[in-house]
Amino acid sequence: MTDQSPVVLVDGSSYLYRAYHALPPLTNAKGEPTGAVKGVISMIRRLLADYPGSPVAVVFDAKGKTFRDELFAEYKAQRPPMPDDLRPQVEPIHEIIRAMGLPLLIEEGVEADDVIGTLAAQAKDDGRPVVISTGDKDMAQLVNHKVTLVNTMNGTQLDEDGVREKYGFGPELMIDFLALMGDKVDNIPGVPGVGEKTAKALLAGVGGLDALYDNLESIRELGFRGAKKMPEKLEEHKDQAYLSYQLATIKVDVPLHVAVDDIALGEPDKEALLGLYERMEFKAWIDELSADPDVEASVVAPAEEVSVHYDSVLEKPDFDVWLQRLKQAEVFAFDTETTSLHAMEAQIVGVSFAVEAGKAAYVPLAHDYLEAPEQLDRDWVLEQLKPLLEDDSKAKVGQNLKYDRNVLANHGITLRGIAWDTMLESYIYNSVAGRHDMDSLAQRYLNTNTIHYQDIAGKGAKQLTFNQIKVEDAAPYAAEDADITLRLHQHLWPDIEKDESLRRVLLDIEMPLVPVLADIERTGVLIDAAQLGKHSQELEERLTALEREAFDIAGKEFNLSSPKQLGVILFEELELPVVKKTKTGAPSTAEEVLQELALDYPLPKLILQYRSLAKLKSTYTDKLPKMINPQTGRVHTSYHQAVTATGRLSSADPNLQNIPIRTEEGRRIRKAFVAPKGYKVLAADYSQIELRIMAHLSEDKGLLNAFAENLDVHRATAAEVFATDLDKVTDEMRRRAKAINFGLIYGMSAFGLGKQLGLPRNEAQSYIDRYFERYPGVARYMDETRALAHEKGYVETLQGRRLYLPEINARNKMLQQAAERTAINAPMQGTAADIIKLAMVTVAHWLNDSELDARIVMQVHDELVLEVAEDQVDAVREGLIERMSQAAELAVPLIVEAEVGDSWDEAH
């Protein structure tokens, strides 16, 4: 170790909880939780890369009590026990750390903070720099000219100046700060009534605890709220303040079994590491170790070492060379760099390509500060690329190519030959493994940290757009995008290709949908802005009236949108019963709480009305007119294929999936979605598709017969459950049967059903029992699905889409039961999603190949919305119903209902 190599001390306990909460709940094939293991080891690996050659020790809290518990019996008493799915991950983390050759320190009777503090003090006395890796603000008290804190999760560092900048005071006052305001997490009491702002004002105005108690009277002059009475408050709680000071102080002199001189990097036990990684199923790290000639691989073939070379293409001869490479390549990765994330507005700044792993190029085309001949002419380059990009026989791979297709369309190019999309490959491979953006995929599958956009563009309000970035910074970033995309495809595709189900879902459903969705987004939907403006004005008047009514009930004015003020009004002034509390112990004003209170009290009911109308106004009537594209006069949403776990599409900017339909106000918003002159809106949706899928999957004779005979399935269910004739079923019976039908699809319990129907739990349970007696096939299907989910760790749709269930074998019963409910519902919801996607592709191809003047403008849940020329409505309606109803073969008919109108609401 050189004098300049810092001693690196890792707060393992901080890492443990941060990784657990930051990462999705991953599991291996056996259902063992692995997310926290992956997160902790990833951060340690990153730290080792950032401080090569430095001695590193990882410190964890020991089990049992510490000296602080003797000082204060309530210390950390409010901390919940370690989550059931985190506890079994601790030992594997320890095993991997030891196998990495790192010292693992756990000292009885003290906390990890004290071990780190003592080692840091020893290093400082020896004149050695120290880096403490933690996310715990308490550690800031250890910072000095030799000790720095680093947060590996976000890359931030805190030295002495950094502490002053972040907190407004130096490290020497951090203990005083904690002593004054306390710490809810550790149950350090502090001084009642002293929060963060007051503590900072006291420290800035007078000084630390000793100075404050020596100059109590001077506090009255500080001018912050409550300063006049603060001396008495401090005097009253003096003992508590100094006890808090003791509890918050990190010990720097505890006796340890190891000294800082003993910390050294050992040799990793690669065979042991490989075994642990195999057990956890960390594929990228297995690949990495398998490539080591000293390690005998037992799971996968060695990964190729990739040497990286990226070209900046600034001249025509160099571009011609790359163009020939692209033409000769069997497949190439392609990416655009643009001026905006909004595809309809974006202009191309540059393009990048990769034809083999590690070899990529960036062609800058429109960086603002460059002038010819330093960058190639954009129109000329795109003209050269157009035949290749529009060639359906030339296979392209990209990351979210739907976006690139829409951007290229802004320049008159129709991207064809979209063979693979790495975002969708990852999504099909495991939809719940984490996010499917390129940076996340590179880390997950290639164990590679990519250049992030903020690294070259900065952050916040001063962040540059890509056209403002220097080419020398832009080129490695852009070329890496294409390279990583190609490498991700090479990593993911072999596993997908050999699995018939995954291959079918990717190639038959998701990939053909990309250009279809791109076209729908570009078409957009027509909005009547004047109608929405009028609606918004009326909503404003109604909100004002509701506000006045609320003030009358409360007896005073208050902010209806403030949970804190509402809580005071409801529970302190009106003294309504507290239904539920927040994590901080305050009475909750969440929607479900207000719904319960609204049954008996007028103000909660009124608040719910206010919230509902305010959301409609802010989200739709105010916002939608502002989202009309000035060039097209339409609103253009963005559809996301890789967000929901089950395969359903989602949409954003604007979100068209959540426009309410059950209320008059919600339906009125749909009235503003209109057809242009000479056209009609045609809306077609599947009737009770998930119940029909349930009938198919369960093969229950009762359900199959009901659908085969085209009965009202809810009325038929009511007749069975209430043991009466079909013609004697009342509307109330049907309503309850409908709740049972849909409730069981979503795995609803007797408690949930009872709450929805306003019935005692035992009565709701009797309905469920009778349902399963009359529909035994459904009960059998549910039992078999649960068992299969526990065995395999996933469930599948009819088309083979796979949904992994990380918590299906969790020790926590609530998590396990939630996973079981998902296991029952996911095949139905996922199959419905697959069917509407297949229908969209079929319908889009039919319309494109025909002479019909019609286009898809929206997809919402189980519904397709089209714009159709008035004189062709009947032909399109007939063809649409035919194609949608044939999108899948079920044991019951797929019924499609299609209506026509001048607006979406009329057609629904």
N, C-alpha and C positions, 0 to 999 in steps of 0.2 A: 504494500500500500504506500502510495506517495503521500506527501504532506497535503497535496491538493485533493486527494480522493476522499470524499466525505464518508463518514460512517452513516449508513442508512438504517434507520430504525422504523419498522413497520408496525402500525397499530392494527394488529390482526383483528381485534374485536370490533373496531370501527369498520374495517373492510367487510367483515362478516355480515353485519346488518345492512350496510349500504348496498352490497352486492345482492342480498336477498330481496330488498325492496326495489332495486333498480332494474333487475332482469326478469324476464318472464319465467313462470314456474316450469322449467325444463325437467324432463324425466328421461331415464333410459328405458330400454325395452321391458325391463322388469318392473317399471313403475317407480323406481327409486328416484327421489328428487335430486337434481344435479345443478340447478341454476345458480345457487350461491357458490358452489364449488367452482363452476366455470368463471363466475365473476371475480372471485377472490384471486384465483390463480392467474387470470388474465391481467389483473392489476399488478400482481407481483412480477409477472413476466415483463410487463411494460416498464416497471421500475428498474428491473435488471438491465433492460436495454438502454434506459436513460442514464444509468450510472454504471457503465461497464468497469469492472475491476474494483468497485467499492465493496467493502465488507457489508453484508446485509444480515440483519436479524429480524425475525418476525415474532412479535410478542402478543400473547393472548391472556385474557383474564383466567384465573384459576377458579375452580368451583369452590363454593363455601363462602363464609363470612370474611370480612377484612377488618382492619383496625377502625375503619369509619363506622362500621355497624356498632362497635362498642361506644364510639362517641355519640352516636345518634341512632336509636333503635329503628327509626322510621326511614333511615337512609335507603333510597331506591325501593321503598316499600310499594310504590305505585306502579313500578315497572311490571308489565304483563310477563308471564312466563315465555320462554323461547317458543316460537311457533313449532307445532308438531312436525312440519315438513322441513324445518331448518335444523332441528336437533340431529337427525341422522347424517347431516352433511358436514358436521364439525370434524368428526374423526377422519373422513376421507381427505379433507383439507389439510389436516395435520400430517397425514401420511404422505401426501403429495409434496408438501413443503420439505419434509425430511428427505424424501427421495430426490428432491432438487438440489440437495446438498446445503440447505440453509439451516442455520441454528433456529430452533423453535424454543422460545422461552416462556415458561409458565411458572410463576412463583406464588406459593401459598401465602395467604394472609395479606397480600397487597394486590392492587389492581395493575393492569397492563400499563396505565399511565405512569404509575410510580416506578415501574421497572424502566420504562423509557426515559423518565426524568432523571433517574440515577445514572443510567448509562450515558445520557447526554451530558450530564455534569462531569462525569469522569473524562469524556472525550474533550470537553471544553478545557478542563484543567491541563490536559495533555497538549492543548493547542491545536486539536483536530477539528475540522468543520464537521457539522452534523446535519443530516437531513432527516426530519421526522415526517413520515408519510401517514396522514390521518385526515379525517373529515371532522374532527372534534374541535370545536372552538376553544375548549378548556386548555388545550395544548399551547395556545398562543402565549400563555404565561411563561413558557420555557424558551421563547424566542429571545435571542441576543445576537451579538456580533458574530458568533460562531454557529448558532442554531437557526435553521430555516425550516418552516413547515411547507410541505408540498401536498396538494390534493390530486392524487393520481386520476381520480374520476373526471376532473375537468381541467387538469393541467395547471391550475393556479398555484403560485408560490407566495409565501408570506415571510418577509424578513421584518426587521424592526420598523422600517418606514412603511411597509405594507400593513402591519398591524395598526399603526397610527392612522393610515389612510382609511382602512376598513372600519375601525371602531371609534376613531376620534381620540384615542389615547394610546400610550405605549404599552408594551408587554408587562412593565412593572406594575400596572394598575389592573391587569386582567383579573387577578384574584379578588381585589376590592370590588370590581364590577360584578362578579359572580356572587359575592357575599351580599351585596346590596339587593340585587334583583332576584337572587335565587335561581334555581334550575328545576323546572317541573319534571324533566326526564329523570334526574337523579334524586328528586324530592329534597333538594337543598332548600330550606325554608326562605332564606333571605329576609328582607324587611317588608312586612305587609304594606301594600300600596305603592311600592317602589318598582316601577317597570323599567324598561330599557331606556326610554327618553329621560326619565328622572334620574336614573343612575348615572347616565352620561353627563347630565347637567351638574350633578353633585361633584363628580370627579373633575370636570373641567373648571368648575367654579371654586372649589376648595381643595380637593385632593383626595387621597385614599382614606381608609377607615379611621386610622389614627388621627389624621388631620381633621376629619369631619368631627370627631368627638372632642377634639381640642378647641374647635371653633364653631360650636353649634349655632351660636347667635348670628354669625355671619351668613348662615344659610338663608335667613329670612330675606336678605337683600338680593338673592340671585335672580328673582323675577320669573321663574318657571311656575306653572300652575301648582298650587299646593305648597309653595316654598314657605309661606308664613307658619304653617302648622308642622312642617317637616322636622324641626328640632325636637319637638315633643314626641313625635312618632319614632325618631331614631333613638331617643333616650329610653323610651318605653321598651324597645326591642333590641337594646344594646347587646344583651347576652346572646340573643338569637343571631345577630349580625356577626359576632365574633365566632360563634359556633359554625355558622355558614362559611366563614373565612377558613376555618380549619378543615372543613369538609371539602372545600373547593381547592385547597392547596395540594398540588402534586408534590409528593415527597421526592427528594433528590439524594437521599442518603440511606436508602433501605439496603439491608444486607442481602446480597445476591449470591447465587451459586456460580455465576459467571461474571467476569469483568469485561470491559470494553476491549481490552487487549486480546481477549480470547475469541472475539468474533471474527470469523474468516469464512470465505466461500469454500465449501467443500466440493468434491467431485460428485456430480449427479449419478444416482443409481438408475441408469437408463432402462434396464430390464424391469425394475420395479415401477418406474414411471410409466412405461408402456403398458404394463398390466393394469395400473390404476386408470390410465386414460381409456383403455379398452373397456374396463368395467363401467366407467362413466359415459362411454361412447362419444368421446371428444375426437371426432374424425380428423380434423385439421392437425391436431397435435399428434395423433397416431401416425398420420402421413409423414409428418416432420421427423418423428423418431424412426419410423420405418425406413427412411432414406439414409439413416446413419448406418454405415457398414458394420459397426460394432454391435448393432442391435438386431436380434433375430425377430423379424416381423411375424406376427401370428394372425393378423387380421386382414390387412390390405397390402397391396403392392407398394413399393417405395414411391414417394412423390418425386416428380422431376424437379431439379433445381432450375430456377428460371433466372437467366442473366438478362438484364433489362437494357434496352437501347431504344431511345425515343428520338425521332427526327422532328425538327421544325422545318416545314416545307415553305420556303419563301420565294422560290423561283420556278419558272415553268418547267425546265428540264427535270428538276427534282419531283415536281408534281406528276409529270408524265411517267416517271419511273414507278411511282406509287400507283398510278392509275392502271398500269399494266399488271402490277402485282394483284390489284383488286380483281381485274378481269380474269386472271388466271387462277385465282383462289377458289377452292371448292366452297368455302364459306368465309365471310369476313365480318368482323365486328365494326359497327358504325355508330357514331355519336355526333350530336350537334351541340355547339355552345351558342347561347343566345342572349338576347337583351332582357328577357322576361320569363318568369315561370308560367305566365298565362299564355298558352299556345296560340290563341287567336291574335295576340298582340306582338308575339315574339318575332324578332328578326335574327337571321343567322349571323353570328360573329365569326365563327370558324367551324371546321369539321375535323373529326379525328377518325382514324382507322387502325385496325390491327388484323394481321393475317396469320400470325403465329404468336405463341406465348412469349411475352417479353419484347416483341418488336412492334412498335406502333408509331404513328405520325400524327402531327397536328398541323393543319393548314389554316393560318390566320387570314381572315378575309375582311373584317370590318372593325378592327381596333381603332378607336377614335384618333389617337395621336400618331398613327402610322400613315404614311402616304406612299403611293407607288414610287419606285419599284420595290419598296420594302415589304409590301404584302401584295398578294395576288388579287386581281380583280374578282370580286364576288360573283358577278354575273357570268364571267367567263368560266370560272371554276365550276359553278353549278350547271352551266350548259354542258361542260365536259362530263360531269357526273350523272346528268339526267338520264341518259340511256341505260346506264348501269343500275341506277337506283330504281328505275321504272321497269326493269327486267324481272319478270316473275320467276324466271328460271335461275336467277342468281341468288343464292341463299344468304340472307343477312341475319345477324344476331345483334341484339341490343338490350339495353336496360330501360324498360318503359318506352318501347318504340312507338306507342300510340302518340306520345308527345312529339317525338321527332317527325312522325308522319304528318301531324297537323302543322308543325313549323315549316316543313318542306312545302306543304300545300300553299303556305303564304308566299312562296317563291315560284309557284307554278309547277311543282314536281309532285307526282303521285307515287309515294313509296310503295313498291310491291316486292314480293319475295321475302316477306317477313316470316322467316322460318322458325326462329326461337327468340324468346325474351327471357333473360335471366331472372327478372323479377317474378315472372310467372312460373319459371322452372322451380325456383325456391318455394314459391307459394304452393305449388302442387306437391312438392316434395314433403313439406311440412308447414302448413299454414300458421301454426301456433308457435313455431320455433323462435319467433321474434319478428322484428321489422324486416321488410324486404327491400329496403333501399340499398344502393350499391356499397356504401361504406360498411353497413352492418353485415352484408353478405360476404364482403372481402375478409372481415374479421372472423366471421363464423366458419366459413368454408376454406379460406385460403390462409388463415392466420396472418393476415396482412393488414397493417395500418395504412390506409390511403391518405393522400393529401386531401384535407377537407376544404370546402369552399372558403370558409372564413380564414383559413391560413393564408390565402392569396388575396382575398377581397376585404378582409376586416370584418367587423361586427357592427350591429346596431344601425343607427341613423346614417353613419358615415360609410356604411358598406358600399363598395364599388359594384357597379354592374359589370358584366364580363367584358364589354367593349371598352371599359376604362382601365383594364388590367394590362400590365406590360406583357408582351409576348414571352419574354424570358421566364416570367412566372406562370403565364397561362399555358404554355406549351406542355410542360411536364404534367400539370394537372389534367389537361384535356386528353393527352395521349394515354395517360394512365387509365382514364375512364374506359377507353376502347380496349386497352390491354387487359385490365381486370375483368371487363365484361366477357372477353373471349375466354379467359382462364376459368371464370365461373361456369361458363357453358361447358367447357371441357371437363370440369369437375362434376357438375350436376347431371348432365345429359346421360352419361353411361348408366348411372343408377336408375334414372327414369326409363331409359330405353329398354332395359331388361325386365321392367315391371309392366306387364300388359295394361293393368288398370291405370297406373299413373300416366303411361304413354298415351292411352286413349283420351284421358281427360285433358291432357295438355294439347295434343295435336288435333283432336276432334271438337273440342269445346273452346278452350281458352285462346289458342293462337288464331283460329278463324274469326274469333270475336273482336280481335284488336282493330282491324280496319273498319269493322261495322260500327264499333263504338266511336272511333275517330270521326267517321262520317256523321254520326248522330250529333256529336259535339259541335262539329263545324256547321251543321244545318241550324242548330239552335231552335228555340221556340219563341213564338211571338207573344209579347205581353202588352196588355192594354194599360199603359202607364197612367192615363187619365182616370181610369176606373179605380186603380189602386190608390191614386192620390186622394180621390174622394173618400174611399174606404178608410184611408189613414186619418183623414180629418175627422171622420165620424168616430173612429176609435179613440182619437185624442179627446173628443168631447165626452165619450163614455168613461174614459179613464179619469177625467177631471171630476165627473159626477160621482164615480165610485170613491175617489179620494175624499171628496167632501162628506160622503156618507160614512166613510171610515173614521174621519175626524169627529163626526157627531157621536159615533158609538164610543170612540176612545175618550172623548171629552177634551181632546187637544190635537194639535197638528203634529205629524211625525212623517218620516220618510218610509213609505210603504215598501220600498225596495231594499231597506236596510234590515237584515236579520236581527242585528243587535237591538235596534230601536223597537222593532216589532216584538222581540222577546220581552223587553221591558213592559210594553203596553199589555201584552197578553197575560204574562205570568206574574208580574209585580203589581201592575195597576188594576187590571181586570181580574186577577187571581184565578185564571183558568188552570185546570189541572195539567201538571207536567206529564206528558206522555212518554217522552224519550229525551235523553241528554246527549250532547255532543261529546267528543273526546276530551274537551277541556272542562266538562262538567256543567256547561251552560244548557238551559232548556232548548231543545231543538225546535226550529221553525221549518223543518223540511216538509216537502209536499205531502208525504204520507201522514205526517203528524197533523198538518192542517186539515187533511181530508177526514181524519178521525174526529177532530174537534168540530169540524163543520157540521157534523150530524146534530150537534146540540147547541152550537153557539154561532151567532150571526157574523162576527168579525172575521173568523178564519175562513168562512164561506166566501165572504166578500173579497178577502185577500187572494184566494185562489182564482176568483174571477178576474181580479186585477192583473195577477201574474200572467194568466192565460192570454188576456187581451194585449198586455204590454209586450209579450213575446211575439205574438202575431204581428204587431205593429213594427217592432224593431227588426225582426227577422225577415218579414215578407213585404208588408205594405210600404214601409219606408225604404227598404233595401233593394227590392227587386227593380224598381225603376232606375236606380243608380247603376245597376249592372247591365243595362241595355248597351250593347256594343254600338258605338256611333256609326261604324261602317256598315253593319248588317241590319241594324235596327232590331236585333233579337238578343235574347239572353242565352249564353252558352255555358252550360254546366260542365263539370269534369267528372267522368265516371271512373271509379276505382275498382280494379279487378282483384287487388291483392291486399284487402284490408280486413274484411269480415272473415271469421274463422270457418264459416260453413259454405262459402262460395257465393253468397249473395253479393250483388253489386251494391256499391254505395256511391253517393254523389256529393260533390262539394262545389261551393262558389257558383251558384247557390246549391244547397242541399234540397233536392226535389223529393227525397224519400219521406220527409217528415212533415209535409203539409197536411194538417189535420183534415179528416173527412167526416168525422162523426158530429162536428158542430156546424151550425149555420155559418159562423164567421170563417171557419176553415174552408167550407165549401165555396164561400164567396170569393176567397182568394183564387180557387180553381176557375172561377168564372172569368178571371182576368187573363187566363191562358187561352188565347183565341186563335182562330184560323184567319189567314189573310183573305182578302176579297177574292171570291171565285173558288174558295176551298172550304172544306169542312174538317172538323176534328173527328177522327175515328179512334175510339178507345176500346181495346179488347183485353179481357183478362180471364184467367182460369177460375172456374167455379170450384171452391172448396178443394183446391188441389192437394193440400197437405193431408186432409182426411181421406182423399182418394188414394194417395200414396200409402197411408196407413193401412187401408183396406188391402192394397196390393201386397205390402210387406208382411202383414199379419195373416193373410189368407183367411180372415175370419168370415165365416159363411154369412152371418147376420149383416155385416157391413157390405160384403160383396153383393148380396141380394138387394139391399137398399139402393145401392148405386146402379145396379143392373136394371132395376125396375124404375129408375129415375124418380125415386121417392125423395121427399124432403127429408134429408138424413137426420136433421135435428128433431123433426117430428117423429121419425121412426125410432130414434134413440129414446125419446121421451116415452113412446108407447112401450118400449121394452123395459126401461128403468122403472116406470111408474105402473107397469103391469096393467095397461088399459088398451082399449082399441084405438086404432090410428085416428078415427074420426072424433074421438072423445078427448084428444090431447088439447089442453088449453094453451093459450099464448104464454102463460107463466111457466107451464111445464116445458114448453119448447125452449123458453129462455134458459131455464136451468139445464136442460139437456145440452144446449149449445155450449154453455159454460163447461159442462163435463167433457164434451167432445174435444173442445180446444184446450181445456185445462190439462187433460191427460196427455195430449200431444206434447205439451210443454213440461210434463212431469210434475204437474201440480199436486201438492199434498192435500189431505183432508182439511188441514188448517187453512191452506190457501184458498181452496174451493169454498169453504165455509165463510171466509172473510169476504170473498167476492159476491157470494149469494146472500150474505147476511144471515147465515144459519149457524147453529151450534156445530162444533167439530164432529160430534158423534153422528149427527144427522147427515152431514156432508159425507162422512165415512160410509154410512149405509148406502148412499147413492153410488159411491165408487164401487162398493162391494157388489151391488146389484148389477152395475154396468159390466163388471168383469164376469159375473155369472152368465149374463146374457151374451157377452162377446168374449168367450174364452180364448179365441185366437189372438186377441189384442193382449190379454194378460200373458199368454205364452210368448208372444213376440217380445214384450217388454222384459220378461225374465231372461229370455235367451240373449237379448241384446246386452243387458247388464253383464251377464256372465261372459259373453264374448269380449266386451270392452275391458273387463278385468283381466282376461287372459291375454289379449293382444295389445292393449293400451290404446286402441283406436277403434273407430267405427267407419263404415263406408256408405256412400250413396249407391243407388242402383247403377250409376255409370262408372263407379270405382273411385270417386273422389274420397280421399282419406282424411279423417279428422282425428288427430291425436288428442288424447285426454290426459294431460300431465298429472292430474290429481285423482285419477280413478282409483289408485291404490294408496292414497294418502292416509296417514294415521289419523288425521283430523277427520272425524266422521262427517262434519258439516261440509267440508271440502269434497269428500268422497261422494256424498249424496248429491251435491250440486253437479259433479262430473257425471253421475249416473243419469241425472235428469237431462243433461246435455247429450249423453249417449243415446237416449231414446228419441230426442227431438232432432238431433243433427242429421240423421239419414233422411228424414222427411223434409226438413228445411233445405238441406243441401241438394236433395234430388229435385225439389221444386226449382231451386236456383239453376241447376243444370238444364232442366227442361226449358225454362224461359230463355236461357242462353242459346240452346240449340235452335229454338224457335226464331230467335232474333237473326241468327246466321242464315237460316233457311229463307225467312221473309225478306231479308236484305238482298240476298242473291236473286230471289224471284223478282223483286221490284227493279233491281239494276238491269236484269236481263230482259225485262218486259218493256212495252211502250207505255205503261201506266204512269200517270202523273201523280205519284204518291211517294212519301218518304217518312221514315220513322223519325219522330222528333223527341220522344222521351221513353224511358223505361223506368217504371216505378213498381217495385215489388213483383207481383205476378201479372203486371199490366204492361201492354205496349200501346203507345199513343202515336197515331199517324196523322199527317196532314194530307188530305186527298182532294183532288179536283172534284168539284160538285157533280160533274156529269159522269164520274167514274166510281162514285161511292159504292154502288151495289156490287160491282165487279171486284173491287178491292176488298170489300167486307167479306164476300163469299170466299175469296182466295185466302184471306188472312185467317179466317176461322178454320178452313181446311188444313192449312199448314201448321197452325198452332196446335190443333187437336191431334196431329200426327207426329208431333215432336218426340213422343216416347210411346212405347207399347206397354200399357198397364193391363191388369186383370179387370179393370173397370174403365168405362169411357172417360176420356179427357174432354170435359165440356168447356167450351169457350163462349163467353158472352160478349158481344160487340155492339156498341151503340154509337150514334152519330149526333153531332150538334155543332153549333157555332163556337162553343167553348168546351174546355175540358170537363167542366162541371155538367154541362148538358149531355155530353157523350158518356158520362160515367154511370 
